[in-house]
Amino acid sequence: MDESQQRIIFETLSQYGKIPIPEWEKACSLLKTRHVAKNEYIIRQGDKPDSMAFILSGIFRVFCNTEDGDEKTLSFRTQGQFLAAYSPFLENRNTWYSIQALESGFLAHLFLEDYNKLSRGHPCWEKIAKEYIVRLFIEKEDRERSFLTEDAKTRYLSFKANYPLLEQSIHQFYIASYLGISPVSLSRIRGELKKSSES
Protein backbone atom coordinates (compact mmCIF):
# COMPACT_ATOMS: atom_id res chain seq x y z
CA MET A 1 0.00 0.00 0.00
CA ASP A 2 1.56 3.31 -1.07
CA GLU A 3 1.70 6.53 0.95
CA SER A 4 -1.21 8.22 -0.86
CA GLN A 5 -3.47 5.26 -0.10
CA GLN A 6 -2.37 5.26 3.54
CA ARG A 7 -3.10 8.98 3.76
CA ILE A 8 -6.66 8.50 2.45
CA ILE A 9 -7.37 5.86 5.08
CA PHE A 10 -5.71 7.80 7.89
CA GLU A 11 -7.63 11.00 7.10
CA THR A 12 -10.92 9.09 6.96
CA LEU A 13 -10.33 7.24 10.23
CA SER A 14 -9.23 10.47 11.92
CA GLN A 15 -12.77 11.80 11.41
CA TYR A 16 -13.88 9.23 13.99
CA GLY A 17 -11.05 9.60 16.50
CA LYS A 18 -7.39 10.52 16.98
CA ILE A 19 -4.89 7.78 16.11
CA PRO A 20 -1.43 7.83 17.72
CA ILE A 21 1.30 7.42 15.11
CA PRO A 22 2.66 4.14 16.60
CA GLU A 23 -0.86 2.67 16.41
CA TRP A 24 -1.25 3.83 12.82
CA GLU A 25 2.09 2.26 11.87
CA LYS A 26 0.95 -0.97 13.48
CA ALA A 27 -2.29 -0.89 11.49
CA CYS A 28 -0.45 -0.23 8.23
CA SER A 29 1.68 -3.31 8.79
CA LEU A 30 -1.50 -5.40 8.86
CA LEU A 31 -3.36 -3.80 5.92
CA LYS A 32 -3.04 -5.49 2.53
CA THR A 33 -4.09 -4.02 -0.82
CA ARG A 34 -6.44 -6.17 -2.86
CA HIS A 35 -7.68 -5.76 -6.43
CA VAL A 36 -11.35 -6.59 -6.96
CA ALA A 37 -12.74 -7.36 -10.42
CA LYS A 38 -16.12 -6.17 -11.65
CA ASN A 39 -18.95 -8.44 -10.38
CA GLU A 40 -16.63 -10.15 -7.88
CA TYR A 41 -18.12 -10.95 -4.49
CA ILE A 42 -16.42 -9.71 -1.33
CA ILE A 43 -18.72 -11.93 0.73
CA ARG A 44 -21.75 -14.02 -0.15
CA GLN A 45 -24.97 -14.36 1.80
CA GLY A 46 -24.55 -17.32 4.16
CA ASP A 47 -20.76 -16.99 4.50
CA LYS A 48 -19.04 -16.39 7.79
CA PRO A 49 -17.14 -13.05 7.66
CA ASP A 50 -13.47 -12.95 8.59
CA SER A 51 -12.29 -9.57 7.28
CA MET A 52 -13.11 -5.92 6.74
CA ALA A 53 -11.95 -3.49 4.07
CA PHE A 54 -11.59 0.18 3.19
CA ILE A 55 -12.53 1.18 -0.37
CA LEU A 56 -9.65 2.83 -2.20
CA SER A 57 -11.55 2.81 -5.50
CA GLY A 58 -14.60 1.16 -7.05
CA ILE A 59 -18.34 0.87 -6.42
CA PHE A 60 -19.88 -1.89 -4.31
CA ARG A 61 -23.44 -2.91 -3.49
CA VAL A 62 -24.73 -4.57 -0.35
CA PHE A 63 -27.77 -6.73 -1.06
CA CYS A 64 -29.73 -9.78 0.04
CA ASN A 65 -31.84 -12.42 -1.70
CA THR A 66 -35.34 -13.04 -0.38
CA GLU A 67 -37.00 -16.45 -0.13
CA ASP A 68 -38.90 -15.56 -3.31
CA GLY A 69 -35.60 -15.09 -5.16
CA ASP A 70 -35.80 -11.30 -5.35
CA GLU A 71 -32.73 -9.13 -4.77
CA LYS A 72 -33.01 -6.25 -2.32
CA THR A 73 -30.25 -3.64 -2.46
CA LEU A 74 -29.50 -2.33 1.02
CA SER A 75 -26.79 0.23 0.24
CA PHE A 76 -24.00 1.30 -2.07
CA ARG A 77 -20.42 1.86 -0.94
CA THR A 78 -17.79 3.92 -2.73
CA GLN A 79 -14.29 5.34 -2.28
CA GLY A 80 -13.50 6.38 1.28
CA GLN A 81 -16.04 4.04 2.89
CA PHE A 82 -15.78 0.70 4.67
CA LEU A 83 -16.94 -2.77 3.68
CA ALA A 84 -17.60 -5.24 6.46
CA ALA A 85 -20.11 -7.76 7.75
CA TYR A 86 -19.23 -6.62 11.24
CA SER A 87 -22.31 -7.56 13.30
CA PRO A 88 -22.34 -11.17 11.99
CA PHE A 89 -18.64 -11.39 12.94
CA LEU A 90 -19.32 -10.09 16.46
CA GLU A 91 -22.20 -12.53 16.88
CA ASN A 92 -20.28 -15.44 15.28
CA ARG A 93 -22.99 -16.13 12.71
CA ASN A 94 -23.32 -16.25 8.96
CA THR A 95 -24.02 -13.01 7.16
CA TRP A 96 -27.51 -12.46 5.75
CA TYR A 97 -26.35 -10.26 2.88
CA SER A 98 -23.79 -10.22 0.05
CA ILE A 99 -21.31 -7.56 -1.03
CA GLN A 100 -20.44 -7.35 -4.73
CA ALA A 101 -18.27 -5.06 -6.84
CA LEU A 102 -20.20 -3.15 -9.51
CA GLU A 103 -16.93 -2.02 -11.08
CA SER A 104 -13.32 -3.02 -10.59
CA GLY A 105 -11.43 -1.35 -7.77
CA PHE A 106 -8.96 -1.68 -4.93
CA LEU A 107 -9.50 -2.42 -1.25
CA ALA A 108 -7.27 -2.11 1.80
CA HIS A 109 -7.99 -5.41 3.51
CA LEU A 110 -7.72 -6.30 7.22
CA PHE A 111 -8.60 -9.58 8.92
CA LEU A 112 -11.08 -9.05 11.74
CA GLU A 113 -8.89 -11.05 14.12
CA ASP A 114 -6.09 -8.55 13.46
CA TYR A 115 -8.53 -5.71 14.03
CA ASN A 116 -9.51 -7.24 17.37
CA LYS A 117 -5.85 -7.39 18.36
CA LEU A 118 -5.50 -3.71 17.52
CA SER A 119 -8.63 -2.90 19.53
CA ARG A 120 -7.31 -4.72 22.58
CA GLY A 121 -3.99 -2.90 22.26
CA HIS A 122 -5.22 0.71 22.29
CA PRO A 123 -8.59 2.42 23.04
CA CYS A 124 -8.44 4.64 19.94
CA TRP A 125 -9.66 1.74 17.78
CA GLU A 126 -12.65 1.07 19.97
CA LYS A 127 -13.57 4.76 19.89
CA ILE A 128 -13.30 4.83 16.09
CA ALA A 129 -15.48 1.72 15.81
CA LYS A 130 -18.14 3.21 18.09
CA GLU A 131 -18.25 6.47 16.15
CA TYR A 132 -18.50 4.62 12.85
CA ILE A 133 -21.30 2.39 14.17
CA VAL A 134 -23.22 5.51 15.25
CA ARG A 135 -23.03 6.84 11.68
CA LEU A 136 -24.22 3.50 10.32
CA PHE A 137 -27.14 3.56 12.74
CA ILE A 138 -28.12 7.06 11.57
CA GLU A 139 -27.87 5.93 7.94
CA LYS A 140 -30.07 2.90 8.68
CA GLU A 141 -32.64 5.02 10.52
CA ASP A 142 -32.77 7.58 7.70
CA ARG A 143 -33.36 4.79 5.18
CA GLU A 144 -36.16 3.28 7.27
CA ARG A 145 -37.76 6.73 7.66
CA SER A 146 -37.64 7.32 3.90
CA PHE A 147 -39.53 4.08 3.21
CA LEU A 148 -42.15 4.91 5.82
CA THR A 149 -42.73 8.59 5.05
CA GLU A 150 -41.60 9.35 1.48
CA ASP A 151 -42.93 8.40 -1.94
CA ALA A 152 -40.74 6.79 -4.60
CA LYS A 153 -39.99 10.07 -6.37
CA THR A 154 -38.72 11.64 -3.15
CA ARG A 155 -36.58 8.56 -2.42
CA TYR A 156 -35.10 8.82 -5.92
CA LEU A 157 -34.24 12.49 -5.43
CA SER A 158 -32.61 11.60 -2.10
CA PHE A 159 -30.61 8.88 -3.85
CA LYS A 160 -29.35 11.41 -6.40
CA ALA A 161 -28.37 13.79 -3.59
CA ASN A 162 -26.61 11.10 -1.54
CA TYR A 163 -24.93 9.36 -4.50
CA PRO A 164 -24.44 12.13 -7.10
CA LEU A 165 -21.89 10.20 -9.19
CA LEU A 166 -23.49 6.74 -9.15
CA GLU A 167 -26.43 7.07 -11.49
CA GLN A 168 -24.35 7.05 -14.66
CA SER A 169 -22.10 4.25 -13.42
CA ILE A 170 -24.46 1.48 -12.29
CA HIS A 171 -27.34 -0.45 -13.81
CA GLN A 172 -30.86 0.94 -13.44
CA PHE A 173 -31.95 -2.39 -11.91
CA TYR A 174 -29.73 -1.83 -8.86
CA ILE A 175 -31.02 1.70 -8.33
CA ALA A 176 -34.63 0.53 -8.59
CA SER A 177 -33.91 -2.29 -6.14
CA TYR A 178 -32.40 0.20 -3.68
CA LEU A 179 -35.47 2.44 -3.99
CA GLY A 180 -37.87 -0.48 -3.53
CA ILE A 181 -39.52 -0.03 -6.94
CA SER A 182 -39.45 -1.70 -10.36
CA PRO A 183 -37.14 -0.51 -13.18
CA VAL A 184 -40.30 0.49 -15.10
CA SER A 185 -41.39 2.74 -12.22
CA LEU A 186 -37.92 4.26 -12.05
CA SER A 187 -38.02 5.05 -15.78
CA ARG A 188 -41.41 6.71 -15.32
CA ILE A 189 -40.13 8.85 -12.44
CA ARG A 190 -37.10 9.89 -14.47
CA GLY A 191 -39.36 10.82 -17.38
CA GLU A 192 -41.63 12.91 -15.18
CA LEU A 193 -38.69 14.76 -13.66
CA LYS A 194 -37.18 15.40 -17.10
CA LYS A 195 -40.48 16.86 -18.37
CA SER A 196 -40.75 19.06 -15.27
CA SER A 197 -37.26 20.44 -15.80
CA GLU A 198 -37.95 21.20 -19.46
CA SER A 199 -41.25 23.01 -18.85
C-alpha positions, 0 to 999 in steps of 0.5 A, spaced: 500 500 500 503 506 497 503 513 501 497 516 498 493 510 499 495 510 507 493 517 507 486 517 504 485 511 510 488 515 515 484 522 514 478 518 513 479 514 520 481 520 523 474 523 522 472 518 527 477 519 532 485 521 533 490 515 532 497 515 535 502 514 530 505 508 533 498 505 532 497 507 525 504 504 523 501 498 526 495 498 522 499 499 516 503 493 517 497 489 517 493 492 511 493 489 505 491 491 498 487 487 494 484 488 487 477 486 486 474 485 479 467 487 476 462 483 479 466 479 484 463 478 491 467 480 497 462 476 501 456 471 499 450 471 503 450 465 508 458 466 508 461 467 515 465 473 515 473 474 517 475 480 514 473 488 513 476 493 508 476 500 506 474 502 499 480 505 495 476 505 488 470 502 485 463 501 487 460 496 491 453 494 493 450 490 499 444 486 497 440 480 500 436 475 496 429 473 499 425 467 499 422 468 493 428 469 489 428 477 489 434 481 490 433 487 495 439 492 495 441 495 502 446 500 500 451 502 495 459 503 498 464 507 494 471 510 495 472 512 502 467 508 505 468 501 509 466 494 507 464 489 512 459 484 515 461 486 522 455 484 526 455 477 523 462 477 525 461 479 532 455 474 533 459 469 530 454 467 525 453 467 517 451 473 514 444 475 511 447 479 505 452 479 500 457 484 497 459 485 490 463 489 486 459 493 480 466 495 477 473 493 478 477 497 484 482 496 490 480 495 497 485 495 503 484 489 507 484 487 514 482 480 517 477 481 523 482 477 528 487 482 526 482 488 528 480 485 534 488 485 536 489 492 535 482 494 539 485 490 545 492 494 544 489 501 544 482 504 546 483 509 539 480 503 535 474 502 539 472 509 539 473 509 532 469 503 531 463 506 536 463 512 532 462 509 525 457 504 528 453 511 530 453 513 523 451 506 520 445 507 525 443 514 523 444 511 515 439 505 517 434 510 521 434 515 515 433 509 510 427 506 514 424 513 515 424 514 507 420 508 506 415 509 511 414 517 510 416 518 502 414 516 496 418 513 490 420 520 487 422 523 493 426 517 495 429 517 488 431 524 489 434 523 495 438 517 492 441 522 487 443 527 492 446 522 496 450 518 491 451 524 485 456 520 481 453 513 481 447 514 477 451 514 470 455 508 473 451 502 475 445 499 472 438 501 473 436 495 476 440 496 482 437 503 483 430 501 482 432 495 487 435 500 492 429 504 492 424 499 492 420 499 486 421 496 479 425 498 473 419 500 469 417 505 475 424 508 475 423 510 468 417 513 469 419 517 475 425 519 471 421 521 465 416 525 469 422 529 472 425 530 465 419 533 463 418 538 469 425 540 468 424 542 461 417 546 462 
